[in-house]
Amino acid sequence: MDDIHVQKTERFRRNKVIAENVEFDETMLLTMSTDNFLSNEGNKKRIISILIQKFADESIAVEQTAEDADRTIVKRAIEHAHSESVIAVEEYIGILVILTALAPNSDQLFLIKPRKVKFETVFYSSIHLKISSKVKENILFLQAFSGYDSSSAIFRHGKMKRVKFLEKDAEIFIQTIVEIFFK
């Protein structure tokens, strides 16, 4: 690698607040924020590699995905929920949306959404959500239609406003728009 490339890479790293590559092992304590540490792809790959090995040493099956793992997590959770209780832990709503759409009503499949210190951890399951079958059947459309939480916040329209709209006033809307969406 030439000096100019190294300088450009370092400048890009500093401008994007990407952590430097840290040589570490499993016994070391983290000396920077987790987000900063994981902003470096090399650090992220090494920690994943260490975690996979630790799980393998404990005879725990691990499946690593190349990109977004939501689909794989839901698929495996549904497969295992037929024979045992499954708890998925996820901070974001995407897994709950996919589970709600694809999972059968089951009292063996749960999602935990960790909360900040002030709030209690919440358990969700398709059987306890008590949403109408109309919303369950169309929740993937609803998620795509309502956008990300940040988009909803900009326009001051939360997802629950759309859910209530679909449950209450939208029979024709659902029949027409959802048919168009799925064509």
C-alpha positions as CSV (number, residue, x, y, z in Angstrom):
1,M,0.0,0.0,0.0
2,D,1.4,3.4,-0.9
3,D,1.6,6.4,1.5
4,I,-1.1,8.4,-0.3
5,H,-3.6,5.5,0.0
6,V,-2.8,5.1,3.7
7,Q,-3.3,8.8,4.2
8,K,-6.6,8.9,2.4
9,T,-7.8,5.9,4.3
10,E,-6.8,7.4,7.6
11,R,-8.4,10.7,6.7
12,F,-11.6,8.9,5.7
13,R,-11.5,7.0,9.0
14,R,-11.2,10.1,11.0
15,N,-13.9,12.0,9.1
16,K,-16.4,9.1,9.4
17,V,-15.5,8.4,13.1
18,I,-14.5,4.8,12.4
19,A,-12.4,3.3,15.1
20,E,-8.9,2.1,14.4
21,N,-8.2,-1.6,14.1
22,V,-7.7,-2.9,17.6
23,E,-5.5,-6.0,18.2
24,F,-7.4,-7.8,21.0
25,D,-8.1,-11.1,22.5
26,E,-11.0,-12.4,24.5
27,T,-9.5,-11.4,27.9
28,M,-9.1,-7.7,27.1
29,L,-11.4,-5.0,28.4
30,L,-12.9,-2.6,25.9
31,T,-11.4,0.9,26.2
32,M,-13.8,2.7,23.8
33,S,-17.6,2.7,23.3
34,T,-19.1,-0.5,21.8
35,D,-20.5,1.5,18.8
36,N,-17.1,3.0,18.1
37,F,-15.3,-0.3,18.4
38,L,-17.8,-2.0,16.1
39,S,-17.6,0.8,13.5
40,N,-14.4,-0.9,12.3
41,E,-15.2,-3.9,10.1
42,G,-12.0,-5.7,11.1
43,N,-12.9,-5.3,14.8
44,K,-16.4,-6.5,14.1
45,K,-15.2,-9.6,12.1
46,R,-12.8,-10.6,14.8
47,I,-15.3,-10.3,17.7
48,I,-17.8,-12.3,15.7
49,S,-15.2,-14.9,15.0
50,I,-14.3,-15.1,18.7
51,L,-18.0,-15.4,19.7
52,I,-18.7,-18.1,17.1
53,Q,-15.8,-20.1,18.5
54,K,-17.0,-19.6,22.1
55,F,-20.5,-20.8,21.2
56,A,-19.1,-23.8,19.3
57,D,-16.9,-24.7,22.4
58,E,-20.2,-24.8,24.4
59,S,-21.9,-27.0,21.7
60,I,-24.3,-24.1,20.8
61,A,-25.2,-24.0,17.1
62,V,-24.4,-20.7,15.3
63,E,-25.5,-19.5,11.9
64,Q,-23.7,-16.4,10.6
65,T,-25.4,-14.4,7.8
66,A,-23.7,-12.1,5.3
67,E,-26.1,-9.2,5.7
68,D,-29.4,-8.5,7.5
69,A,-30.2,-11.5,9.7
70,D,-33.9,-10.8,10.4
71,R,-35.3,-13.4,7.9
72,T,-32.9,-16.1,9.1
73,I,-33.7,-15.4,12.8
74,V,-37.4,-15.6,12.2
75,K,-37.1,-18.7,10.0
76,R,-35.1,-20.6,12.7
77,A,-37.3,-19.4,15.5
78,I,-40.4,-20.7,13.7
79,E,-38.7,-24.0,13.0
80,H,-37.7,-24.5,16.6
81,A,-41.0,-23.3,18.2
82,H,-42.7,-26.4,17.0
83,S,-40.8,-28.5,19.6
84,E,-39.6,-26.0,22.2
85,S,-40.0,-22.5,23.5
86,V,-38.0,-19.9,21.6
87,I,-37.0,-16.5,22.8
88,A,-35.6,-14.0,20.3
89,V,-33.9,-10.9,21.7
90,E,-34.0,-7.8,19.4
91,E,-33.8,-4.1,19.9
92,Y,-35.6,-3.1,16.7
93,I,-39.2,-3.8,15.6
94,G,-38.3,-5.6,12.3
95,I,-38.2,-9.1,13.9
96,L,-41.5,-8.6,15.6
97,V,-43.1,-7.5,12.4
98,I,-41.8,-10.5,10.5
99,L,-42.7,-12.9,13.3
100,T,-46.2,-11.4,13.5
101,A,-46.7,-11.9,9.7
102,L,-45.2,-15.4,9.3
103,A,-45.4,-17.2,12.7
104,P,-48.4,-19.2,13.6
105,N,-50.2,-18.1,16.8
106,S,-48.0,-19.9,19.3
107,D,-47.4,-19.7,23.0
108,Q,-43.9,-21.0,22.5
109,L,-42.4,-18.2,20.4
110,F,-41.5,-14.9,22.1
111,L,-39.6,-11.8,21.4
112,I,-37.8,-9.8,24.1
113,K,-37.2,-6.1,23.4
114,P,-34.5,-5.0,25.9
115,R,-35.2,-1.6,27.4
116,K,-33.1,1.1,28.9
117,V,-32.4,0.9,32.7
118,K,-35.5,3.0,33.6
119,F,-37.9,0.6,31.8
120,E,-38.8,-3.0,32.3
121,T,-37.9,-5.6,29.6
122,V,-41.0,-6.5,27.5
123,F,-42.0,-9.9,26.1
124,Y,-44.0,-10.1,22.9
125,S,-45.7,-13.1,21.3
126,S,-48.1,-13.4,18.4
127,I,-50.7,-14.9,20.7
128,H,-50.5,-12.1,23.2
129,L,-50.4,-9.1,20.8
130,K,-54.1,-9.3,20.3
131,I,-54.1,-7.6,16.8
132,S,-56.8,-8.2,14.3
133,S,-56.3,-10.9,11.6
134,K,-56.7,-8.0,9.1
135,V,-53.6,-6.3,10.5
136,K,-51.7,-9.6,10.9
137,E,-52.3,-10.5,7.3
138,N,-51.1,-7.1,6.1
139,I,-48.4,-6.1,8.7
140,L,-45.6,-6.4,6.1
141,F,-47.4,-4.0,3.9
142,L,-48.1,-1.8,6.9
143,Q,-44.4,-1.8,7.7
144,A,-43.4,-0.9,4.2
145,F,-46.1,1.7,3.9
146,S,-45.4,3.4,7.2
147,G,-41.7,3.6,6.7
148,Y,-39.0,3.6,9.4
149,D,-39.6,5.0,12.8
150,S,-37.5,8.0,12.0
151,S,-39.6,8.7,8.9
152,S,-42.8,8.5,11.0
153,A,-41.3,10.8,13.6
154,I,-40.5,13.5,11.0
155,F,-44.2,13.6,9.9
156,R,-45.4,13.1,13.5
157,H,-47.4,10.0,12.5
158,G,-46.5,6.9,14.5
159,K,-47.1,3.3,13.3
160,M,-49.9,2.8,15.8
161,K,-51.9,5.5,14.1
162,R,-51.7,3.6,10.9
163,V,-52.5,0.3,12.7
164,K,-55.6,1.9,14.2
165,F,-56.6,3.3,10.8
166,L,-56.3,-0.2,9.3
167,E,-58.3,-1.8,12.1
168,K,-61.1,0.8,12.1
169,D,-61.7,2.6,8.9
170,A,-59.8,0.9,6.1
171,E,-61.7,-2.2,4.7
172,I,-61.8,-0.7,1.2
173,F,-58.3,0.8,1.6
174,I,-56.9,-2.6,2.5
175,Q,-58.7,-4.5,-0.2
176,T,-57.6,-2.1,-2.9
177,I,-54.1,-1.0,-1.9
178,V,-52.8,-4.3,-0.6
179,E,-53.9,-6.0,-3.8
180,I,-52.0,-3.4,-5.8
181,F,-49.0,-3.8,-3.5
182,F,-48.8,-7.5,-3.9
183,K,-49.2,-7.6,-7.7
